[in-house]
Amino acid sequence: MTLLPETSQALSLQLLADMLRIRRMEEKCAELYGTGKIRGFLHLYIGEEACATGALRALAPEDNVVATYREHGHALLRGLPLRSIMAEMYGKAAGCCRGHGGSMHLFDADRRFYGGNAIVGGGLPLAVGLALADKLQGIARVTACFFGEGAMAEGVFHEAMNLAALWQLPVLFCCENNLYAMGTALARSQSQTDLCAKAASHKVPALKVDGMDVLAVHEATRQAAQQVRAGAGPFFLEYATYRFRAHSMFDPDLYRDKAEIEQWKQRGPIHSFTAQLKAAGDLTEEAFLVLDARAEAEVADAVAYADAAEPEPIEDLLKDVYTPQGSV
């Protein structure tokens, strides 16, 4: 990891603070899941924080963001209040989706955050649709679509890439390659493991980035988004990353070598970037502790808010759910 000459100390500290916010939120979610306060499926982002952090800080507020079921960090950095996110995790009415969506379906139209999608690859056609609408209206806006490498084995990936390339749509395809999809190594499930080659087969420019390096992610995303925004058509970014926890809280994680996990942890994005900033004289241990304490306090406040929030009233459970006339 190298500090770019144009990277300001303020931006570096913001990126570190963002990664800490995600990490502390996810650690608390794991704890709350263990106590039964968060239920259903829960997919943690621990280890992958540099991807959402570097990418989201490189996008503009008016851009569209489409994410996966591992989207808590993306939602947080997109501007959804942590109180709203945590209440949604609890299934409370104060959540961003009134508790109807839960962990995998965070959504906020005002912030142009379009999910949260439980279907593997489900966000890809949505991103193409959003980008098509913007192009038809002459709006210079990027639609950033996040997905895992497992989604690239789905037919919808190729359909989305094909249409985006044919119509030169302003889509930034952001693949978070954590090597194992749900629980199967990439080489055991896909014959072509060069993901950029798959994008290039659709004549889409592609670039592989170290997804454990927040500055590399930020700079690559900034340049790619700039190109897409200028009307050059879609762009594909592969963030080479790794999740330190299992696929979900239900996953016994028996398909990976423990030594491999520990090896990747040595390249953890938070402690690596912290060490880099300290070596450059841009961060002291005292300043780091202040950032970490702020993150902890934000999480504690969100948990207290979610604990005190009311559940959705029974009479509202079918609100916003389509039912044919006379079926209820």
Long-range contacts (C-beta under 8 A, 24 or more apart in sequence): 1-210, 1-213, 1-214, 1-215, 1-216, 1-272, 1-273, 1-276, 2-215, 2-276, 3-215, 3-276, 3-277, 3-280, 3-282, 4-215, 4-219, 7-215, 9-282, 11-57, 11-218, 12-215, 12-273, 12-277, 12-282, 12-283, 13-277, 13-282, 13-283, 13-287, 13-291, 14-57, 15-53, 15-54, 15-57, 15-214, 15-215, 15-218, 15-273, 16-214, 16-270, 16-273, 16-274, 16-277, 16-283, 16-288, 16-291, 17-291, 17-294, 17-295, 18-49, 18-53, 18-56, 18-57, 18-77, 19-49, 19-50, 19-53, 19-214, 19-269, 19-270, 19-273, 20-270, 20-291, 20-292, 20-295, 21-76, 21-77, 21-82, 21-295, 21-298, 21-299, 22-49, 22-52, 22-53, 22-72, 22-73, 22-76, 22-77, 23-49, 23-270, 23-295, 24-292, 24-295, 24-296, 24-298, 24-299, 25-72, 25-73, 25-76, 25-82, 25-85, 25-86, 25-295, 25-299, 25-302, 26-72, 26-73, 28-299, 28-303, 29-72, 29-89, 29-103, 30-245, 30-249, 32-89, 32-303, 33-249, 37-90, 37-306, 37-307, 38-89, 38-90, 38-103, 39-91, 39-102, 40-102, 40-103, 40-104, 41-69, 41-102, 41-103, 41-104, 41-118, 41-248, 41-249, 41-250, 42-89, 42-103, 42-248, 42-249, 43-69, 43-70, 43-103, 43-104, 43-247, 43-248, 43-249, 44-70, 44-72, 44-243, 44-245, 44-248, 44-249, 45-70, 45-72, 45-73, 45-243, 46-243, 46-244, 46-245, 47-178, 47-241, 47-242, 47-243, 47-244, 47-245, 47-264, 47-265, 47-268, 47-269, 48-73, 48-176, 48-178, 48-211, 48-241, 48-242, 48-243, 48-269, 49-73, 49-214, 49-269, 49-270, 50-211, 50-212, 50-213, 50-214, 50-217, 50-239, 50-241, 50-269, 50-273, 51-146, 51-174, 51-176, 51-211, 51-217, 51-239, 51-241, 52-77, 52-146, 53-77, 53-214, 53-217, 53-218, 53-269, 54-213, 54-214, 54-215, 54-216, 54-217, 54-218, 54-219, 54-220, 54-221, 55-144, 55-146, 55-174, 55-217, 55-218, 55-221, 55-237, 55-239, 57-218, 58-217, 58-218, 58-219, 58-221, 58-222, 58-225, 59-142, 59-144, 59-221, 59-225, 60-141, 60-142, 60-225, 60-229, 61-112, 62-112, 62-141, 63-112, 63-141, 63-142, 63-143, 63-144, 63-225, 64-112, 64-114, 64-127, 64-130, 64-131, 64-134, 64-141, 64-142, 64-143, 64-144, 65-112, 65-113, 65-114, 65-143, 65-144, 65-146, 66-114, 66-115, 66-117, 66-123, 66-126, 66-127, 66-130, 66-143, 66-144, 66-145, 66-146, 67-106, 67-113, 67-115, 67-116, 67-117, 67-123, 67-146, 68-116, 68-117, 68-120, 68-123, 68-146, 68-147, 68-148, 68-151, 68-176, 69-103, 69-104, 69-116, 69-117, 69-118, 70-148, 70-176, 70-243, 71-104, 71-106, 71-115, 71-116, 71-146, 72-103, 72-106, 74-113, 74-146, 75-106, 75-108, 75-113, 75-116, 78-108, 78-111, 78-112, 78-113, 79-108, 79-111, 79-113, 80-106, 80-108, 80-111, 80-113, 81-302, 82-298, 82-299, 82-301, 82-302, 83-301, 83-302, 83-305, 83-306, 84-108, 85-302, 86-299, 86-302, 86-303, 86-305, 86-306, 87-302, 87-305, 87-306, 87-309, 89-306, 90-306, 90-307, 90-309, 91-311, 91-312, 92-306, 92-309, 92-310, 92-311, 92-312, 93-309, 93-310, 93-311, 93-312, 93-313, 93-316, 94-305, 94-306, 94-309, 94-310, 95-309, 98-312, 98-316, 98-319, 99-311, 99-312, 100-312, 100-320, 120-147, 120-148, 120-150, 120-151, 120-154, 121-147, 121-151, 121-154, 121-156, 121-157, 122-156, 123-147, 124-151, 124-154, 124-156, 124-157, 124-159, 124-160, 124-173, 125-156, 125-159, 125-160, 127-160, 127-171, 127-173, 128-160, 128-163, 128-164, 128-169, 128-171, 131-164, 131-169, 131-170, 131-171, 131-234, 132-163, 132-167, 132-169, 134-170, 135-167, 135-168, 135-169, 135-170, 140-170, 140-229, 140-230, 140-231, 141-170, 141-229, 142-170, 142-171, 142-172, 142-225, 142-228, 142-229, 143-169, 143-170, 143-171, 143-172, 144-171, 144-172, 144-174, 144-221, 144-225, 145-171, 145-172, 145-173, 145-174, 146-174, 146-176, 147-173, 147-174, 147-175, 147-176, 148-175, 148-176, 148-177, 148-178, 148-181, 149-175, 149-176, 149-177, 149-178, 149-179, 149-181, 149-186, 149-190, 149-195, 149-238, 150-181, 150-182, 150-189, 151-175, 152-190, 152-195, 152-198, 153-181, 153-189, 153-190, 157-198, 158-202, 161-198, 161-199, 161-202, 161-204, 161-234, 161-236, 162-202, 164-202, 164-204, 164-233, 164-234, 165-202, 165-203, 165-204, 165-233, 165-234, 168-231, 168-232, 168-233, 168-234, 169-233, 169-234, 170-228, 170-229, 170-231, 170-233, 170-234, 171-228, 171-234, 171-235, 172-221, 172-224, 172-225, 172-228, 172-234, 172-235, 172-237, 173-199, 173-204, 173-234, 173-235, 173-236, 173-237, 174-221, 174-237, 174-239, 175-236, 175-237, 175-238, 175-239, 176-211, 176-239, 176-241, 177-211, 177-238, 177-239, 177-240, 177-241, 178-241, 178-242, 178-243, 179-242, 180-243, 180-247, 180-255, 180-256, 182-247, 182-251, 183-247, 183-251, 183-253, 183-255, 184-255, 185-255, 195-238, 196-236, 196-238, 199-236, 204-233, 204-234, 204-235, 204-236, 205-232, 205-234, 205-235, 205-236, 206-235, 206-236, 206-237, 206-238, 207-235, 207-236, 207-237, 207-238, 208-237, 208-238, 208-240, 209-237, 209-238, 209-239, 209-240, 210-240, 211-239, 211-240, 211-241, 211-242, 212-240, 212-241, 212-242, 212-264, 212-267, 212-268, 212-269, 212-272, 213-269, 213-272, 213-273, 214-269, 214-273, 215-273, 242-267, 244-268
